Amino acid sequence: MSNLDKIKAAGVVGAGGAGFPTHVKLAAQAEVVIANGAECEPLLRVDQQVMERYAAEVVRGMQIAVALTGAVRGVICLKEKYKQAVSNLQSALNGVANITLQLIDNYYPAGDEQALVYEVTGRVVPVGGIPIHAGAVVLNVSTLVGITNAVDKSTPVTHKYVTITGAVERPTTVQVPIGTPIRRLIAHAKGPAESGDYAVILGGPAMGAVTTDWDTPVTKILGGIIVLPTTHSLIGKKTAPLENQIRLSRSVCCQCNQCTMLCPRNTLGLGTSPHKAMRALAYGKGDGLPPEEIVSCCECGICTYFACNMELMPHRIMGKLKGEFLRNKVPFEKRESRGASDERPYKNLPTARMITRLGLKKYDVPAPMEDGILPIERVKIPLKQHIGAPCTACVTVGQAVTAGDAIGTVAEGQLGSPVHTGISGVVTAVTDTHIEIQAKGGTS
């Protein structure tokens, strides 16, 4: 079996949040492979700690990725402030050719893959494009560890490191089987019991989604669980009816242009214009905007959480319009950047300032990575944890399974990635969306 086939069979996908099947990325021919260790979102600690603990595996995964893509070099990007991770990676790179470190400043969103492509190559991914259009493949550092495990050990992706933080007594980063309900992690971090007084953000504070379902399972792409009081301003902004924003934009938005001036995609010369979206939608003319000014939005939230002084939420408006354009397959020009702004270095938003604006300063604390794996008695494993087609179950109720077994597969020719079980036990439920497994000897 080729290395690419091993990666495919192991179910390796983008672990940083996108979930794009890694074997598809690595089938491309690239000039450079970039490892994303910048930890885009505030409060999360997974990438930093993975690089500290698994530096050798990160480097080995990069070597495999460089070889498969035919790239001439690999670059591991991480923040300069990650001192221990930098030291460990430097040691792991001793004697390794064509792979280097690139240290970047602590700004938000440094982990945006288009920002990283520009930092490393000086090129800008065109509007509507992906990094390979600039000659690059970008992989999260946990994805690189998954590549190493797949190629060298034939080990599939069955577990995920997750940071649990926010309104918990013991913020921590812990490894759990995929399919573990988030309530188990919150309880482990000595967080509050489920109630109407708390909500959970899945992912980072700016781009993550709010849920009140504490049975939501951990997936291959989940990196953070942030518990906050429902009265917190961030929860209010994320859950406010979008219709209210449309009405407010009509009466409150003064077209000051701050949202556009501070937009990181705009500073890359992509023409992203949230202030235009606010005005156009307010007058019911959102479909009249040039799509190129919308689809280039990465929904980082700087416009909402930092730039706007009127408490408006441009990134949600952009997300709405972007979704409509893509669903309706509105044609747009994949135009090249007009050139990154000379002001870009001065407009990069310091992460500490973003944390303060989000009202999260008191939660910006260490979340140490624990040894071992958090035990779990029952998992609910989604059949779709990636971009592409969902898996089809290949197990039945009552069937005994062993940790590492494939339980969901993707038809040949479809974009997708198989899923595996991280625990041994018995299959108790199979649906179109998930598979439940009870651990041997466990009780629910």
N, C-alpha and C positions, 0 to 999 in steps of 0.2 A: 504494500500500500504506500502510495506517495505521501510526502509530508502534507500536501494540500488536502488529500483525501482524509488523512488522520485528523486534521483540523476540522474538516467538515463533519466527520463522524463523531467528534467529541462535542459538537454543539457550541463551538466558540463563537461568540458574538461581541459586538462592541459593548464593553462593560461600563462605559462612562455615561450611558443614558440613551444613546441612539438605538443600539441593538441591531446594527447592520451585520449580517452574516460575514464573519471574518474571512472565510475561504473565498468569498466573491471578491472582496477587496484585494486579497493577495494574489488573485489571478491576473490582476492588471500589471502592466509594465510601468514602473515609476523611476524617477530620477533620485528621489529621496524618500525614506521612511521616517516619519516623525512620531516619537512617543510622547503622548500627552500626559504629563504628570503635574500639570499646573493646578489641578483641583479648582475648577472654575468657580464653584459656588462657595460662599462664606459658610463657616461652621463645620463643614465636612472635613474629615481627616483621613479617609480611606487611602487615597492615592499616595499621600505623603508617607503613610505608614507601610503600605505595600512596598514602596521603593526602599524603605529602611530595612524591612525584614526579608524581602525577596529580591535584592539587588542583582544577584547572579542570575536568577530566573528571568528578570526583566531584560538583562543584557543578552542572554541566550535567545529569548524570544525575538529580540530585535535582529540578531544574527540570522535567524530563520526567515524572518520577514524580508530582510534585505536580499537574501539569496533567492527567495521565491519571486520577488518582484523585479529582480535584476537591477536594483537600485545601486548607485555608486557609493552611497553613504547612508548612514542612519544617524539621527539626532534625537537625543533624549532631552526633552524640555521640562524643566521644573523651576520652581521659584527659588531664588537665591537664598531666601530665608530658611529653606529646608536643610539646615546645616548637616544633620546626621545622614539624611538621604543622599545629599551630595557626596559626603565622605564615603559612604558605602558603595555608591555607584562608581566613584573614581577608583576604588579598590577593585571592583568587579571588572572595570574596563582596562585594567593593567594588562598590556600585551595584546589587546584586541584592536584590530585595524578597522578603519573606516566607520567607527561609531564614536560619537563625541557627545559631550554634555553642552547644553545651552541654557544658561541661567537667565531668568527673566524677572522683572520687577513684580511686586505684589500689587497688581491692579486687577480690577474686575471689568470685563470677563476675560482674563488671560487665557483661560482654558477653551475659549471658542476656537474651533479648529481653523477657521479662516484667519483669526488673529495669529495663531501659531504658524500657519503657512507663510504669512507675511513676515513674521519675526525671523524665520529660518531662511527663507528664500528671497525675500524682497518682492515676491510676486503676490498678486491679489487674485483670488478665485473669482471668476466672472459671475455676474448676476445669474442666479438659477443654476450655477455650476456646483461641482464638488471638487475636493482637493486634487483629484487626479487630473483635472483640467489645468492645474498649475504644476503638474508633474510630481505630485506628492500623494502619499498614502499616510493617513493619520490613525494611530492606534492608541487606545488607552493603555496605561501601564498594567492594569489588571488583565486586560486582553492579552498582553504579551506573556504574562505568567500562564494564562490559559493555553497559549500556543506552545510554550515549553512543555507543559504537562501533557498536552496531546501528542506531541511529536516524540518526546523522550520517554514518556511513561505510559502512553496510550490511556491517559486518564481523562474522562470527560468532565464537563463543567457541571458540578452537582451542588456546589456551595457558593456563598457570596459573603464578602466582608461588608458590613453595614455600620455606619456611625449612628448611634442613638443619642440625641442631645436635646437641648431646650429645657422645658420644665420637668426635668428628671433629677433625682438626687445624685445619680452616679453616671454622668456621661461616659460613654464607652464606645469602642469599636470592636465588634465581635463577628466571628464566622459562624454562619448558620446554614443548614440545608435549604436549598431552594424550595419554596412552598411553605416555609414557616410563617405562621400568622404574626403580624406585626405586634399584636398584644403580648406575645411571648417575649419579644425583645424589649418592649416598653417596661414590662414587669421586671425583667432582668436588670434594667437600668434604674430600677426603683422609681418608676414614673407613676403618675396617677392612675387610678382605676378608671375604666371606661365610664364616661359620664357626659352629660351635655355641657359641662364646663370646659372641656378641652377638645381641641381638634389636632389633627396630625397632618403635617406636610410631608409628602413622599418625594424625596429628592432634596434639592437645595431650596433655601428660603425664597429666592427670587424666581426661579423657573419651575419649582416643584408644584405639584397639585395638592389641594386640600382634600382629605377624606375624613369621614366620621365612621367609616367601617373598619373597626379594629381587627377584623378577621382577614383583611387584605393580605395576600401572601407576598413574601419576598420573592423577587424575580432575579434573573441574571443581570438586569440593568439597574437595580435599585441600590443607591449608594448611601442614602441618608433617610433617617426618620426623625423629624423635628416636632416635638410636642409643645404646643403653645395654648394658653388660655383662649377661649373663643372670643374674649373681649380684646385680645391683642389687635392693634391696628393692622398688622399684616394679614391676619385672618379676615378682617373686615374687608380689606381691599381685594383679596383673592376671591371672596364669595359674594361681593356686592353684585346685584343684577346689572348686566351689561346695558340693559335698556336705560337705566338711570344715567349711565355714562354718556350715552348718545344724547339724551336730553340736556345734560350738564354741558357737554361740549358746545351745544348750540348757544348757550347763554353765558358760559364762563370762559371758554378758550379765547384768549386774546391774541393768538397767533404770534406769541413772543419768539417762537422758533428755538427755544432752549432745548426741547426734546430732540430736535434734529441736529442741532449743533453738537450735542454730547453723544449722539448715537455712534457706537463703535463701528457699525457697518458704513455709516455715512463718512466717517473719517478715513475709511479705506477707499473712498471714492466710488462707492456703489450707488449713490443717489438715494439712499433710504431716507424717506421723508415723513416721519410720523405727524408732524404738524399739519401737513396737507391732508393726511388721512382723517385727522380730527375734524377739520373744517368740511371736507367733502362728505363725510358720513353724516355730519350734523344737518347738512342740507339735502340728504338723501341722494347724493351723487357719488357714492363710493365706487360704483362700477365705472365711473368716468376717469378715474385716476390711471396713470400709466402703471401697468402691473409691475414693471421693473422696480418701481419705488416702494413696493409692498413686499414682494416675494423675497427680497434680499434681507428682510428683518429676521433676526435670530431670536427675538422675543426674550432678550436678556433682562428687560425691565428697568434699565437705567432711566428711560424716559419717564416711567411712572414713579419709581421709588426715589429718584434723585433729582431729575431735571425739572419736573413740573411743580411750580409753586402754587398751583390752583387745585391740588389734590385730584387731578384727573389721571386717567389710566390709559395713556396712548398705546402701550404695548398690547393691551387687551383688544383695542380697536384694530390694531395692526394684525393681531392674530386672527380676528374674525374675518377681516378682508382677505388675508392670505389664504385662509382655509377655503373661502368661497371661490377665489380665483383658481386654486388647485383642484377643488372638487368639480368645478365647471370647465376645467381644462382650458382656461383662457390663455390664448397664446401670448407669449412675451419674448422680448429680445434678450438672448443670453449675451448681453453686451459686456465688453471689457471695462475694467475700472477706469475712471477718469484720472486715476493717480491718487495715491494716498496723500492726505493732507500733511503739509509741513507742521501743522499744529497738533497732529495726532499724539506725539509723546506728551504734550502738555494737557491733553484731554483724557488721557488714560486715568480712570477713576480709582484712587487708592481704595483697596478693599476695606480698610478700617473706616473710611468715611461712608462707604456703602452699608457696612454693618450698623453704624450709628443711625443712619437714615431709616434703616429697616426696623429700628427699635430693638436690636438684638445684642447690644453691647454686653449685657450681663450674662448672656448665654455663650459668648465667645471664649470658651474655656477648653482645656485639653480634653480629649476623649481617647484615652490610651487603648491600644490594641491588646486584646486579651489573648492568652495562649489557649490552645484547644478549641473545640467546637461545642457550641451550645447544644445540649441534648434536646431532642424534640420527639414527641410521641406520635404526632399526626401531621402530615403535610398535605397541602392542596396545591398541586403543581399546574400552573396555567399551560395550555397547549400553544399559546402564542406569547412569546417573550422576545420577539425580534421583529424587524421590518420584513414584510413579505407574507406568505401564506401561513396560516396556522398549521400546527402539526395534526396528524391523525393518530389517535390512540392505537397502540399495538399491543395492549394488554387488556384483560377482561376482569370483571369483578370476581373476587375470590382467588385470583392468581397470586402466587408467591413471587416476590421480586427481591433482588439483591442490590444493595447500594452500587451504583454505577451502571445498572441496566438501562438501556434505552426503553422509554415507555411511550414516546411519541415520535413519529417520523414524518418527513416531508416528501411528497412525490417527486420522482426524478424530473428535473427540468423546471421545478418551481423554486422561486426564491424563498429561502427559509432555512431553518436549522433544527435538528432534532433536540428533544429534551430527555433528560435522564433523572433517575431518582437518586437522592442523596442518602436515603435510609433503606434498610432492609425491612420487609414486612409483607403485608397482604393488601392488595388493591380492594378498597371498599366502595369506590364510586368511580364511574367513567361517564363523562358528559362531553358535549361538543366543545366545551371551553376549558375543562380541567380534569385532572385525575387525583383522587384522594387515596392516600396510603396510610395504613395504621402500622406502626412499628411493632415488631415481634415482642410480645410480652407487655406492650404498653397499653395504657388506657387513655381514652380521650378526655 
